[in-house]
Amino acid sequence: MNIQVNKPNGSGLKRIIKASSCSLQGFKVAFKYESAFRQELLLALMLLPASFYVGNNALQVAVLISCLVLLLIVEIINSAIEAVVDRVGLEHHELSGRAKDLGSAAVCLALLLVAITWGTMIYQHY
């Protein structure tokens, strides 16, 4: 019995190439349409070199960089949630508002994580 599974992006190396292309397109869309992403990316790019100065060892540098990357991840997911909600409809709906508020709360927590992590590392450094 031959069961064919619908794989629109193919399989194997073809799938990896297609997924990479989709990811690159996602970064382009986030940068073009999401001002919060651009602001957080700028913050990350400014803090990236500082992480090598603030961190006392490789683990601390990795933690400082990781929380910045996590912030960008959460912002992209929040933007995706907002795009889907707006696609469904722009009229006010309790669940749509809840979804957007939850995404915003996730970004807030990620920003708090960045502030706590960087604040702690800077405090320890000095």
SVG drawing of the C-alpha trace seen along z (x, -y; Angstrom):
<svg xmlns="http://www.w3.org/2000/svg" viewBox="-16 -51 52 53">
<polyline fill="none" stroke="black" stroke-width="0.4" points="0.0,0.0 1.5,-3.3 0.4,-6.2 1.3,-9.6 1.7,-12.4 1.2,-15.9 4.5,-17.6 4.3,-20.9 7.9,-21.8 9.3,-18.4 11.6,-16.3 15.3,-15.9 17.6,-18.6 14.9,-20.2 12.8,-20.8 15.7,-22.3 16.4,-24.7 12.7,-25.7 12.5,-26.1 15.6,-28.3 14.0,-30.4 10.8,-30.8 12.8,-31.8 14.7,-34.4 11.4,-35.8 10.1,-35.9 13.1,-38.0 12.6,-40.3 8.9,-40.7 9.6,-41.3 12.1,-44.0 9.9,-45.7 6.6,-45.7 7.3,-45.5 8.8,-48.6 9.1,-46.8 11.2,-44.1 13.5,-46.8 13.8,-48.5 14.6,-45.3 17.0,-44.2 18.8,-47.5 19.0,-47.0 20.4,-43.5 23.0,-44.7 24.1,-47.5 24.4,-45.1 26.0,-42.2 29.5,-43.7 29.0,-44.8 28.3,-41.2 31.9,-40.4 33.0,-43.1 30.3,-42.6 30.5,-38.8 33.4,-37.5 33.5,-34.1 32.1,-32.3 29.0,-31.1 28.1,-34.6 28.6,-36.0 26.3,-33.1 23.6,-34.0 23.7,-37.7 23.5,-36.9 20.9,-34.2 18.4,-36.5 18.7,-39.0 18.0,-36.3 15.1,-35.1 13.6,-38.6 13.7,-38.6 12.1,-35.2 9.3,-36.2 8.7,-39.4 8.5,-37.5 6.0,-35.1 4.0,-38.0 4.0,-39.6 2.8,-36.3 -0.1,-36.1 -1.1,-39.7 -0.9,-39.0 -3.2,-36.0 -5.6,-37.8 -5.8,-40.8 -6.2,-38.3 -9.3,-36.8 -10.9,-40.2 -10.3,-43.7 -13.5,-44.0 -13.2,-43.8 -13.5,-40.3 -12.7,-39.2 -10.6,-36.3 -8.7,-38.4 -7.9,-41.0 -6.9,-38.3 -4.5,-36.7 -2.8,-40.1 -2.6,-40.9 -1.0,-37.5 1.6,-38.0 2.3,-41.5 2.7,-40.1 5.2,-37.5 7.3,-40.3 7.1,-42.2 8.5,-39.2 11.2,-38.8 12.2,-42.4 12.2,-42.0 14.4,-38.9 16.9,-41.0 16.8,-43.8 17.3,-41.4 20.1,-39.4 22.0,-42.4 21.5,-44.3 22.8,-41.3 25.8,-40.8 26.7,-44.5 26.3,-44.6 28.6,-41.6 31.1,-43.0 31.5,-46.2"/>
</svg>
